[in-house]
Amino acid sequence: MQYYHVDVFSKGPLTGNGLTVLVCSQFPTPETMLRITREMKQYETIFLKHLQDCEYRARIFTKDEELDFAGHPVLGAAAVIHRAHVGKENAEILFHLNGKDVSVASSAIDGKHEYTCRMNQGAATILGHIPVSDYLKLIEPLGLDVDNLAPGYPLQVVTTGLPYLIVPVRSGLERTGISSSAHESLVSSYGAKFVYVFAVDTMEGRTWDFSGLEDVATGSAAGPVGAYLCEHGAYREGEEIILHQGRFVGRPSELHILKERETGNMIVSGNVSIVAEGTFFGDTSPSEVFD
């Protein structure tokens, strides 16, 4: 299989959120894709199968599981596909994921191996309003107390394909984290897959898996955060939101978010740098080069 290493939501190569993109003629078994993801030691790996023109079937894995949707893998994959169509300044790519179809518009930057990619996540859905009486039990395992919460901003579960418990804070972002894997079942009972904590004043966020591994820049959370902020009047539809993430793991990143006025769709965008490519040998199917 052909593989590419890319950095997403980057400010140039070796910044932003790293990702492995693999292109295959047939998907390996789920067990093999999980093993490959663990081998590559990135937060996520995306596997692509070419269908027609700029249309691809995609499957996304973390070291623990397959995800129905994720943001930075889709943006990174779009840049890789765009690069394959040499000479085109712009490209439109459609991905068929497990959970939904996602379209991405990609633009080349000055002939380099860098692209700006804009992902249409569709409309967000608010899945649940958390009772105030439940706040403390949800935030204590994150190292927070109720005094850290931002006044006027409730805890809610929001999704554009992957549901997040949104936790807006006015303080304490620097000390928050996942302290127990048992927190996963509690969060899940409210309909969320992950937790996203963000400081309202500075627009900086953090999220983790439930082993405590922190993500650098989370595209699947950016859409829900943007929708949440528009819902609560912090931003208007059509107004760009810049979300910062990754500072606490030494990879400061920028995620750009916009809620379209006409459709209500959440657009999440960022720069992608392609930093390496090669061939993956192992228990895989034969590689297929892009047309």
Buried (B, 14 or more C-beta within 10 A) or exposed (E): BBBBBBBBBBBEBEBBBBBBBBBBEEBBEEEBBBBBBBEBEBBBBBBBBBEEEBBBBBBBBBBEEBBBBBBBBBBBBBBBBBBBBEEEEEBEBBBBBEEBEBBBBBBBBEEEBBBBBBBBBBEBEBBBEBEEEEBEEBBEBBBBEEEBBBEEBBBBBBBBBBBBBBBBBBBBBEEBBBEEEEBBEBBBEBEBBBBBBBBBEEBBBBBBBBEEEBBBBBBBBBBBBBBBBBBBEBBEBEBEBEBBBBBBBEBBBBBBBBBEEEEEBBBBBBBBBBBEBEEBEEEBBEBBEEE
